[in-house]
Amino acid sequence: MFARLRDAAALLPAIGVFLLMPPAINLFTGTRLVAGVPLIVAYLFGVWLALIACAALLARRLEPPPAAAEPAEAPAPDLPG
């Protein structure tokens, strides 16, 4: 399970680079608007947001489990002097 998540985390930057390369971006050039925003701008910010969301989800899933409660170290005794 963790190996697949690590592979996905390693692949995420490559997917981001592919989606932000000029051939992919050129598919969204033109005069079309999405809610008053040019389509290319909506695409760029959408990809950016999706990459951040995927990275956050992967990071949360890859967190190590909480460590077992370890006994606290006893404080050092005060030495007279």
C-alpha positions in Angstrom: 0.0 0.0 0.0 2.7 2.5 1.0 4.8 1.5 -2.0 2.0 2.5 -4.4 1.4 5.8 -2.6 5.2 6.6 -2.7 5.1 5.8 -6.5 2.1 8.1 -6.9 3.9 10.8 -5.0 7.0 10.4 -7.1 4.9 10.5 -10.3 2.9 13.6 -9.3 5.6 16.2 -10.3 6.0 14.5 -13.7 2.2 14.7 -14.3 2.4 18.4 -13.3 5.2 19.1 -15.7 3.3 17.3 -18.5 0.1 19.3 -17.9 2.0 22.6 -17.8 4.1 22.0 -21.0 3.2 24.2 -23.9 1.6 21.5 -26.1 -0.9 20.8 -23.3 -1.4 24.5 -22.5 -1.9 25.3 -26.2 -5.0 23.1 -26.2 -6.7 25.8 -24.1 -5.7 28.9 -25.9 -8.4 30.9 -27.6 -11.0 33.5 -26.9 -13.3 31.4 -24.9 -14.2 32.6 -21.4 -15.1 30.6 -18.2 -17.0 32.9 -15.8 -15.4 35.9 -17.4 -11.8 34.5 -17.2 -9.9 33.3 -20.2 -9.9 29.5 -20.6 -6.1 29.3 -20.4 -6.0 31.1 -17.1 -8.7 28.9 -15.7 -6.8 25.8 -16.9 -3.5 26.9 -15.4 -5.0 27.7 -12.0 -7.1 24.6 -12.1 -4.1 22.4 -12.7 -2.2 24.2 -10.0 -5.0 23.7 -7.5 -5.4 20.1 -8.5 -1.7 19.4 -8.0 -1.7 21.1 -4.6 -4.8 19.1 -3.5 -3.3 15.8 -4.7 0.0 16.5 -3.0 -1.8 17.3 0.2 -3.8 14.1 0.1 -0.8 12.0 -0.7 1.2 13.6 2.1 -1.6 13.0 4.6 -1.8 9.3 3.5 2.0 8.9 3.7 2.3 10.2 7.2 3.8 7.6 9.5 1.5 6.2 12.1 1.7 7.9 15.5 4.5 6.5 17.6 3.5 4.3 20.5 3.5 6.2 23.8 7.0 6.1 25.0 7.7 6.6 28.7 9.0 10.0 29.5 12.6 10.2 30.6 13.0 10.8 34.3 14.6 14.1 35.1 18.2 14.1 36.2 18.6 14.3 39.9 19.8 17.7 41.3 23.4 17.3 42.6 24.3 19.4 45.6 27.1 21.7 45.2 
